[in-house]
Amino acid sequence: MALAGFWRKVHLEPWQRTLYTVVASQIAVLIGFGIATPFLPFFIQELGVTNFKDVAFWTGFINSVPPLAQAAAAPVWGMLADRYGRKPMLIRSLLGGGAMFLVIAFFARTVPQLAIMRTVQMMLAGSQTAATILIAAAVPSEQRGFGLGLVQMAAFIGQSVGPMIGGGIGAAFGYRTAFLVSGILILVTCLLVVLLVQEEFHAPSRKERKANSFKASFGVALSQPVLLSMITLLLFNNFSNSITRPMLPLFVQTITPTVAAASAATGLIVGANAVANAGSAVILGKLGDRLGRRKVLIGCVLTASLLHFPQMFVTHPMQLLVLRFLVGLAAGGLMPVANAIIADQAPEGQQGAIFGLSASLNAFGRALGPMLGTVIATGWSLGGVFVATGAMLGVVAILVILTTRRVQGALRRAEVPSHTNGADSQ
């Protein structure tokens, strides 16, 4: 409570306090998830599954089925955010995600149990979407791009630090300890959000709730070309990335001498990719304001596509780290630019539902990707997932070029800068 009182004495507008608290919470939460989740293939082996094809199967399964559960739950959480407030949904996501990490740490004894626990966790979690919805509603429209960019940067920072810590914890103390640390960190963060985040929320009337139903929001997303193109872009971006991500630790294991060395190297590689994403998100966001968001989106996706193909042929972890770092630099501006456009274009009272729809489709893409990655890894080679991801991103680039050509005017209107620069006014 003393911390909350001190924070309120700091001379900031309420929306600024909320923004900075949410940004800090997202850094902590993504560190928590990054400590444990990249190393699930190694935890699967710790639980007794050692055959390569079995490990690859369960890795794909655990990275596919839980996102499907999240895809089913996300629209519901988004609609509830519009009806009952965004802060309660953020608290729900932190409480559910943190508690389930503790459950995994103490009670997971078999891989099927781990799969069930991860599925429940993914249904309850989703703090990135909850934070995005909260900031999109709390921050003034002229500061929205700045606020959402900070939230995305926070996610990248958390994702970069978490795997570096998790790799060391897993190698030194085992992966149950990594899950335990993750759960404690997220639950402490949840308490800080309860104490520090402020939200001015006015519950909609029954008539407004009916008008802003999920069905109505789905119709809006389908009828507006800008919204539809950005939601589709994020869907395919998540799908293509999730082809590679779950199999990355196993690929690293093929070019390192021991599992411990693979764990440490995976942490550094995943962290380097996230650091690059965090650094480039702000830079590419500003570049988009100057050159046009369409140009930045196309440049990001094309560059990331081309950088994936040579990853199949690396023979040393450092080579892979450099390429993954460059991919992170290229792709950093994709999500914040697309989310800012969605926030600008979504009607008032339907932002939560539309972001929920986008999150649902993103989770669906993350579920399909590991399935395809498993098929490629077991039927062709682990390195083949990089080729598949590069090809998929190439398709995404073509999609962006074709779908945004007709809406360039709307994209320009979305990027008209405010006379007050968000970063400079803080």
C-alpha positions as CSV (number, residue, x, y, z in Angstrom):
1,M,0.0,0.0,0.0
2,A,2.9,2.3,0.7
3,L,4.1,1.7,-2.9
4,A,0.7,2.6,-4.2
5,G,0.6,5.8,-2.2
6,F,4.0,6.8,-3.4
7,W,3.1,6.1,-7.0
8,R,0.0,8.3,-6.8
9,K,2.1,11.2,-5.5
10,V,4.3,11.2,-8.7
11,H,3.1,14.0,-10.9
12,L,1.6,12.1,-13.8
13,E,-1.8,12.0,-15.4
14,P,-4.0,9.0,-14.4
15,W,-3.6,7.5,-17.9
16,Q,0.1,7.9,-17.7
17,R,0.3,6.1,-14.4
18,T,-1.8,3.3,-15.8
19,L,0.3,3.1,-18.9
20,Y,3.6,2.9,-17.2
21,T,2.3,0.4,-14.6
22,V,1.0,-1.8,-17.3
23,V,4.2,-1.5,-19.3
24,A,6.2,-2.5,-16.2
25,S,3.8,-5.4,-15.5
26,Q,4.2,-6.7,-19.0
27,I,7.9,-6.7,-18.7
28,A,7.7,-8.7,-15.5
29,V,5.0,-11.1,-16.8
30,L,6.8,-11.8,-20.1
31,I,10.0,-12.4,-18.2
32,G,8.0,-15.0,-16.2
33,F,6.7,-16.8,-19.2
34,G,10.1,-16.5,-20.9
35,I,11.8,-18.2,-18.0
36,A,9.7,-21.4,-18.5
37,T,7.9,-21.8,-21.8
38,P,10.8,-21.8,-24.3
39,F,12.3,-24.9,-22.5
40,L,9.2,-27.1,-22.6
41,P,11.0,-29.7,-24.9
42,F,13.7,-30.1,-22.2
43,F,11.0,-30.4,-19.5
44,I,9.3,-33.1,-21.6
45,Q,12.6,-35.0,-21.6
46,E,12.9,-34.5,-17.8
47,L,9.5,-36.1,-17.4
48,G,10.7,-39.3,-19.1
49,V,10.1,-38.9,-22.8
50,T,13.4,-39.2,-24.6
51,N,12.8,-40.6,-28.1
52,F,13.3,-37.8,-30.6
53,K,10.1,-38.3,-32.5
54,D,8.1,-38.6,-29.3
55,V,9.6,-35.4,-27.9
56,A,8.9,-33.7,-31.2
57,F,5.3,-34.9,-31.2
58,W,4.6,-33.7,-27.6
59,T,6.4,-30.4,-28.3
60,G,4.1,-29.8,-31.2
61,F,1.0,-31.0,-29.3
62,I,1.7,-28.8,-26.2
63,N,2.3,-25.8,-28.4
64,S,-0.8,-26.5,-30.5
65,V,-3.7,-27.6,-28.3
66,P,-3.4,-24.9,-25.6
67,P,-3.5,-22.1,-28.1
68,L,-6.7,-23.6,-29.5
69,A,-8.2,-23.3,-26.1
70,Q,-7.0,-19.7,-25.9
71,A,-8.5,-19.1,-29.3
72,A,-11.9,-20.2,-28.0
73,A,-11.6,-18.2,-24.8
74,A,-10.2,-14.9,-26.2
75,P,-13.4,-13.5,-27.7
76,V,-15.2,-14.1,-24.5
77,W,-12.6,-12.3,-22.4
78,G,-12.6,-9.4,-24.9
79,M,-16.4,-9.1,-24.8
80,L,-16.3,-9.2,-20.9
81,A,-13.7,-6.4,-21.0
82,D,-16.1,-4.2,-22.9
83,R,-18.9,-5.0,-20.4
84,Y,-17.2,-5.1,-17.0
85,G,-13.9,-3.3,-17.4
86,R,-10.4,-3.9,-18.8
87,K,-8.6,-4.0,-15.4
88,P,-10.5,-7.1,-14.1
89,M,-9.5,-8.9,-17.3
90,L,-5.8,-8.1,-16.9
91,I,-6.0,-9.3,-13.3
92,R,-7.7,-12.5,-14.4
93,S,-5.0,-13.2,-16.9
94,L,-2.2,-12.7,-14.4
95,L,-3.8,-14.6,-11.6
96,G,-4.6,-17.6,-13.9
97,G,-1.2,-17.7,-15.7
98,G,0.8,-17.4,-12.5
99,A,-1.3,-19.9,-10.5
100,M,-1.0,-22.5,-13.2
101,F,2.8,-22.2,-13.3
102,L,2.8,-23.2,-9.7
103,V,0.5,-26.1,-10.4
104,I,2.8,-27.3,-13.1
105,A,5.9,-26.9,-10.9
106,F,4.4,-29.0,-8.0
107,F,2.0,-31.4,-9.7
108,A,3.1,-32.3,-13.3
109,R,4.4,-35.8,-13.3
110,T,3.7,-37.0,-16.8
111,V,3.6,-35.3,-20.2
112,P,-0.2,-35.7,-20.6
113,Q,-0.7,-34.0,-17.3
114,L,1.6,-31.2,-18.5
115,A,-0.4,-30.8,-21.7
116,I,-3.7,-30.5,-19.7
117,M,-2.2,-28.0,-17.3
118,R,-0.8,-25.8,-20.1
119,T,-4.3,-25.9,-21.8
120,V,-6.0,-24.6,-18.7
121,Q,-3.3,-22.0,-18.3
122,M,-3.7,-20.7,-21.8
123,M,-7.5,-20.4,-21.4
124,L,-7.0,-18.3,-18.3
125,A,-4.0,-16.3,-19.4
126,G,-3.5,-13.8,-22.3
127,S,-2.1,-10.8,-20.5
128,Q,-0.7,-9.2,-23.7
129,T,-4.2,-8.9,-25.2
130,A,-5.7,-7.8,-21.9
131,A,-3.0,-5.1,-21.6
132,T,-3.5,-4.0,-25.2
133,I,-7.3,-3.6,-24.6
134,L,-6.7,-1.7,-21.4
135,I,-4.2,0.8,-22.9
136,A,-6.2,1.3,-26.1
137,A,-9.1,2.4,-23.9
138,A,-7.2,4.3,-21.2
139,V,-4.8,6.3,-23.3
140,P,-6.0,9.4,-25.3
141,S,-6.4,8.8,-29.0
142,E,-3.6,11.1,-29.9
143,Q,-1.2,9.1,-27.7
144,R,-2.5,5.7,-28.6
145,G,0.3,4.7,-31.0
146,F,2.9,5.7,-28.4
147,G,1.1,3.8,-25.7
148,L,0.6,0.6,-27.7
149,G,4.2,0.8,-28.9
150,L,5.4,0.9,-25.3
151,V,3.3,-2.1,-24.4
152,Q,4.7,-4.0,-27.4
153,M,8.3,-3.0,-26.5
154,A,7.7,-4.2,-23.0
155,A,6.6,-7.6,-24.3
156,F,9.8,-7.8,-26.4
157,I,12.0,-6.8,-23.4
158,G,10.3,-9.4,-21.2
159,Q,10.7,-12.1,-23.9
160,S,14.4,-11.2,-24.3
161,V,15.3,-11.3,-20.6
162,G,13.2,-14.3,-19.6
163,P,14.8,-17.0,-21.7
164,M,18.3,-15.8,-20.7
165,I,17.3,-16.3,-17.0
166,G,15.3,-19.5,-17.7
167,G,18.1,-21.2,-19.6
168,G,20.5,-20.8,-16.6
169,I,17.8,-21.8,-14.1
170,G,16.9,-24.9,-16.1
171,A,20.5,-26.0,-16.6
172,A,21.5,-25.4,-13.0
173,F,18.4,-26.3,-10.9
174,G,16.0,-28.1,-13.2
175,Y,12.9,-26.9,-15.0
176,R,10.5,-27.3,-12.1
177,T,12.4,-24.5,-10.4
178,A,11.9,-22.4,-13.6
179,F,8.1,-22.9,-13.4
180,L,8.1,-22.1,-9.7
181,V,10.0,-18.8,-10.3
182,S,7.7,-17.9,-13.2
183,G,4.6,-18.4,-11.1
184,I,5.8,-16.4,-8.1
185,L,6.9,-13.5,-10.3
186,I,3.6,-13.3,-12.2
187,L,1.5,-13.4,-9.0
188,V,3.6,-10.6,-7.4
189,T,3.0,-8.6,-10.6
190,C,-0.7,-9.2,-10.3
191,L,-0.8,-7.7,-6.8
192,L,1.0,-4.6,-8.1
193,V,-1.6,-4.2,-10.9
194,V,-4.4,-4.5,-8.4
195,L,-2.9,-1.7,-6.3
196,L,-1.6,0.7,-8.9
197,V,-3.6,0.5,-12.1
198,Q,-6.6,2.9,-12.4
199,E,-9.4,2.6,-14.8
200,E,-12.3,4.9,-15.5
201,F,-14.9,2.5,-16.7
202,H,-18.6,3.1,-17.3
203,A,-20.6,0.0,-17.6
204,P,-22.7,0.0,-20.9
205,S,-26.4,-0.2,-20.8
206,R,-28.3,-3.3,-21.8
207,K,-29.1,-1.7,-25.2
208,E,-25.4,-0.8,-25.7
209,R,-24.4,-4.4,-24.8
210,K,-26.7,-5.8,-27.4
211,A,-25.5,-3.3,-30.0
212,N,-21.9,-4.2,-29.2
213,S,-22.3,-7.9,-29.1
214,F,-19.5,-10.2,-30.4
215,K,-21.6,-10.9,-33.5
216,A,-21.9,-7.2,-34.2
217,S,-18.1,-6.7,-33.7
218,F,-17.3,-9.6,-36.0
219,G,-19.5,-8.0,-38.6
220,V,-17.6,-4.7,-38.2
221,A,-14.2,-6.4,-38.6
222,L,-15.4,-8.1,-41.8
223,S,-16.9,-5.0,-43.3
224,Q,-13.9,-2.7,-42.7
225,P,-11.0,-3.4,-45.1
226,V,-8.4,-1.8,-42.8
227,L,-9.4,-3.9,-39.8
228,L,-9.7,-7.1,-41.8
229,S,-6.3,-6.7,-43.4
230,M,-4.5,-6.0,-40.1
231,I,-6.2,-8.9,-38.3
232,T,-5.3,-11.2,-41.2
233,L,-1.7,-9.9,-41.2
234,L,-1.4,-10.7,-37.5
235,L,-2.9,-14.1,-37.9
236,F,-0.4,-15.2,-40.6
237,N,2.5,-13.6,-38.8
238,N,1.7,-15.7,-35.7
239,F,1.2,-18.8,-37.8
240,S,4.5,-18.5,-39.6
241,N,6.5,-17.7,-36.4
242,S,5.0,-20.6,-34.5
243,I,6.2,-23.1,-37.1
244,T,9.7,-22.5,-36.0
245,R,9.5,-21.4,-32.4
246,P,8.7,-24.8,-30.7
247,M,11.3,-26.7,-32.7
248,L,14.1,-24.2,-32.2
249,P,15.4,-25.8,-29.0
250,L,15.5,-29.2,-30.7
251,F,17.4,-27.7,-33.7
252,V,19.9,-26.1,-31.3
253,Q,20.3,-29.5,-29.6
254,T,21.5,-30.9,-33.0
255,I,24.4,-28.3,-33.2
256,T,25.5,-28.4,-29.5
257,P,27.3,-31.2,-27.6
258,T,25.0,-31.6,-24.6
259,V,21.4,-30.8,-23.5
260,A,22.8,-28.3,-20.9
261,A,24.7,-26.5,-23.6
262,A,21.6,-26.5,-25.9
263,S,19.5,-25.1,-23.0
264,A,21.9,-22.2,-22.5
265,A,22.3,-21.5,-26.2
266,T,18.5,-21.6,-26.8
267,G,18.1,-19.0,-24.0
268,L,20.6,-16.7,-25.6
269,I,19.2,-17.1,-29.1
270,V,15.6,-16.5,-28.1
271,G,16.7,-13.6,-26.0
272,A,18.7,-12.0,-28.8
273,N,15.7,-12.2,-31.1
274,A,13.5,-10.5,-28.5
275,V,16.1,-7.8,-27.8
276,A,16.2,-7.0,-31.5
277,N,12.4,-6.9,-31.6
278,A,12.3,-4.5,-28.6
279,G,14.9,-2.2,-30.1
280,S,13.4,-2.0,-33.5
281,A,9.7,-1.7,-32.5
282,V,10.1,2.0,-31.5
283,I,12.4,2.8,-34.4
284,L,10.3,1.1,-37.1
285,G,7.2,2.7,-35.6
286,K,8.6,6.2,-36.0
287,L,9.9,5.3,-39.5
288,G,6.4,4.2,-40.4
289,D,5.1,7.7,-39.4
290,R,7.6,9.2,-41.7
291,L,7.6,6.9,-44.7
292,G,4.1,5.3,-44.4
293,R,3.0,2.3,-42.5
294,R,2.4,0.3,-45.6
295,K,6.0,0.6,-46.7
296,V,7.3,-0.4,-43.3
297,L,5.0,-3.4,-43.0
298,I,6.0,-4.7,-46.4
299,G,9.7,-4.1,-45.8
300,C,9.5,-5.9,-42.4
301,V,7.9,-9.0,-43.7
302,L,10.0,-9.3,-46.9
303,T,13.3,-9.0,-45.0
304,A,12.2,-11.4,-42.3
305,S,11.2,-13.9,-44.9
306,L,14.6,-13.8,-46.7
307,L,16.5,-14.1,-43.4
308,H,14.8,-17.4,-42.5
309,F,16.1,-19.5,-45.4
310,P,19.9,-19.5,-44.5
311,Q,19.0,-20.6,-40.9
312,M,18.5,-24.2,-42.1
313,F,22.3,-24.5,-43.0
314,V,23.9,-23.1,-39.8
315,T,26.4,-25.4,-38.0
316,H,27.1,-23.3,-34.9
317,P,24.8,-21.7,-32.3
318,M,26.4,-18.3,-32.9
319,Q,25.5,-18.3,-36.6
320,L,21.9,-19.0,-35.7
321,L,22.0,-16.3,-33.0
322,V,23.1,-13.7,-35.5
323,L,20.4,-14.6,-38.0
324,R,17.7,-14.7,-35.3
325,F,18.8,-11.3,-34.1
326,L,18.5,-9.9,-37.7
327,V,15.0,-11.4,-38.0
328,G,14.1,-9.7,-34.8
329,L,15.3,-6.4,-36.2
330,A,13.2,-6.8,-39.3
331,A,10.0,-8.0,-37.7
332,G,10.0,-5.6,-34.7
333,G,7.6,-3.0,-36.2
334,L,5.0,-5.4,-37.5
335,M,2.8,-5.9,-34.4
336,P,2.8,-2.4,-32.9
337,V,1.9,-0.8,-36.3
338,A,-0.9,-3.3,-36.9
339,N,-2.3,-3.0,-33.4
340,A,-2.2,0.8,-33.5
341,I,-4.2,0.7,-36.7
342,I,-6.8,-1.7,-35.2
343,A,-7.1,0.5,-32.1
344,D,-7.7,3.6,-34.3
345,Q,-10.2,1.9,-36.6
346,A,-12.3,-0.1,-34.0
347,P,-15.6,1.6,-33.0
348,E,-15.9,2.8,-29.4
349,G,-17.3,0.1,-27.2
350,Q,-16.2,-2.7,-29.5
351,Q,-12.4,-2.4,-29.1
352,G,-12.2,-5.3,-26.6
353,A,-14.3,-7.6,-28.7
354,I,-12.3,-6.8,-31.9
355,F,-9.0,-7.2,-30.1
356,G,-10.4,-10.4,-28.6
357,L,-11.3,-11.6,-32.1
358,S,-7.7,-10.8,-33.3
359,A,-6.2,-12.6,-30.3
360,S,-8.4,-15.6,-31.0
361,L,-7.2,-15.8,-34.6
362,N,-3.6,-15.2,-33.5
363,A,-3.9,-18.1,-31.0
364,F,-5.4,-20.3,-33.8
365,G,-2.4,-19.5,-35.9
366,R,-0.1,-20.3,-33.0
367,A,-1.9,-23.7,-32.7
368,L,-1.7,-24.6,-36.4
369,G,2.0,-23.6,-36.7
370,P,3.5,-26.2,-34.3
371,M,1.4,-28.9,-36.0
372,L,2.9,-28.1,-39.3
373,G,6.4,-27.7,-37.6
374,T,6.0,-31.2,-36.1
375,V,5.1,-32.7,-39.5
376,I,8.1,-31.0,-41.1
377,A,10.5,-31.9,-38.3
378,T,9.5,-35.6,-38.2
379,G,8.9,-36.1,-42.0
380,W,11.7,-34.0,-43.4
381,S,14.2,-32.3,-41.1
382,L,14.3,-29.9,-38.2
383,G,16.0,-27.3,-40.4
384,G,13.0,-27.5,-42.8
385,V,10.9,-25.4,-40.4
386,F,13.0,-22.4,-41.3
387,V,12.3,-22.8,-44.9
388,A,8.6,-23.2,-44.3
389,T,8.6,-20.1,-42.1
390,G,10.4,-18.1,-44.7
391,A,8.0,-19.2,-47.4
392,M,5.0,-18.4,-45.2
393,L,6.3,-14.9,-44.5
394,G,6.8,-14.4,-48.2
395,V,3.1,-15.3,-48.7
396,V,2.2,-12.8,-45.9
397,A,4.2,-10.1,-47.7
398,I,2.2,-10.7,-50.9
399,L,-1.0,-10.5,-48.8
400,V,0.0,-7.2,-47.3
401,I,0.9,-5.8,-50.7
402,L,-2.4,-6.8,-52.3
403,T,-4.8,-6.0,-49.4
404,T,-3.3,-2.7,-48.4
405,R,-3.1,-1.3,-51.9
406,R,-6.8,-0.5,-51.9
407,V,-6.7,1.1,-48.4
408,Q,-3.6,3.3,-48.6
409,G,-5.7,6.3,-48.0
410,A,-7.1,4.9,-44.8
411,L,-3.6,3.9,-43.7
412,R,-2.4,7.5,-44.3
413,R,-5.2,8.8,-42.2
414,A,-4.3,6.5,-39.4
415,E,-0.8,7.7,-39.4
416,V,-1.4,11.5,-39.4
417,P,0.9,12.6,-36.5
418,S,-0.4,14.5,-33.5
419,H,1.1,18.0,-33.0
420,T,2.3,16.7,-29.6
421,N,4.8,13.9,-29.7
422,G,3.8,11.2,-27.3
423,A,7.3,10.4,-26.2
424,D,8.4,14.0,-25.7
425,S,5.3,14.9,-23.6
426,Q,6.0,12.4,-20.9
